[in-house]
């Protein structure tokens, strides 16, 4: 069984606050989910990336706001951090909108291929946000990601 040797992190937060009073819903919303590449080799250091846009009308998204679950098995939901300096961009009166890149190394536990005799498997990931008030965003699913076992 492989151990996760790296930390999955959330980077690239691009935040924009409007000069007008927020008209955004206080419940977070995510959109424009993009997963790259099409496949990763889970037997070596490889990486998948999820780009996702988000918005939250009251700006209370906090630092651990993104959650990801692999649908191919009963895997736990994993939390992903937003950039540690995110709080300086959030204004509860104006809300927050942005785009983030979630970095997922191939040694992350939910990419593990349990049966090492299998050369390929797939993973579909569910992604959502939850703010400090407990409001859960919509849930988006990635397209299938091919998990390669190129050691065979």
N, C-alpha and C positions, 0 to 999 in steps of 0.2 A: 504494500500500500504506500503510495507516495505521500510525502508530507509537503504542505505548502511552504515553500522557502521564501516567498516574497509576499509583500503586502499588495493587495489590490487597492488602488487608490483612485480617487476622482480628481481629475485635473482639468485645467482649461476653462474654468468658470468665467464666462463672459457675461457680465451683468449690466443691465441698462435700467435705470429708473426714469420714469417720466416726470416732467415738471407739473403735470396736472394731477388732480386728486385721483387716486386709484379707482378704476371701474372694474378691476379684476375680481373674480370670485375669491373668497378667502380659502377655498378648497384648492390645493395645488392641482395643476394640470401638466401632463407631459405630452410631447408630440414629436413628430419627425425623427423617430427612432431609426438609427442606421447602425448595422453591425458589419464590421470588416475584420479580417478578410473572410473568404468563403469557408476556409478550413484552417485548422491548427494541428500541429503535431504535439500530442500530449506526452510524448516520451522525451522531448528535449525542451529547452527554453524557447517558448514561442508565446505569442501574445494576441489576444483578440481585443477589439476596441468597440465600445458602444458610444455613439454620439447621440445626445438627446437634448431637446429644447424643453424648458420648463417655465412655469409662471406660478406666482402665488400672490394673491391680492393684498394680503396683510403682511407679507414679507417675513413670516415666522418659520422659515424652513430649517433653521439650525444647521449644525455641521454634519450630522449623520442622517441624511434625508433620503438617499436612494437605497432601494432594496431590490435584490435580484434573487430569483429562484429558478433552478433548473427543473423543467417540467418532465424530464424523461424518467425521473424516479422521485421518491418521496424525500427530496433533499430539503434541508432547512433553508430559510430565507437568510441571505447574507446582507449585512449593512455595508454601505460604502460612504466614506467620508467625502465631504465637499472641501475644497481648499480651506485651510485653517484661517485665512484672512477674509473669509466671505462676509463676516459680520460688518465690516466697514462699508460694504456696498448696499446693505439692506436698510430700507426706510419703511417702517410699518405703516406710515401714512401714504406712501406711494406704491407700495408693492415691489415685486421684483420679477424680472424676466431674464432669462439667460440661456446659455447653451453650455453643456458640459460633456467632457470626454471621460468615460469610465474605462480604466485600463484593467484587463483581466489576464493575468499570466496563465499559461497552460498548466502549471502545477497547482492551480487552485483546486480544492477538493471536489467541487461539483463538476469538473471536467474529467475526473478519473474514469477510466475504462476498467470496470471491475474484473472482467474476464480478459486477461492479457492475450488470449488466443484470437481475439477478435481484432481484425485489421482496421475496421472503421466503425464508428458509432455516430450518432447525431445528438445534438442538444438544442432545445428550444428554451430560451430564457424569458421569464416574465420580469418586467421592470415596472416599478412604481415609486412614488415619493410619499413621504408622510411628514407633515409639519409638526411643530412643537405642540399645537393644540390637538393633535391626534387625527387631523383631517387626512384621509388617504386619497391620493390622486387616482385617476383612471389607471388601469393596468394595460401595458402594451407588451406584445410578444415579438421576439426577434424571429427572423426567418431561421430555418434549420442551419446550424453550424456543424460542419463535418469535423469530427474528432478523429484524427489519424493516429494509428499506432504504427509508425514507420520503422519500428525496430524488428518487425517480422519480415 
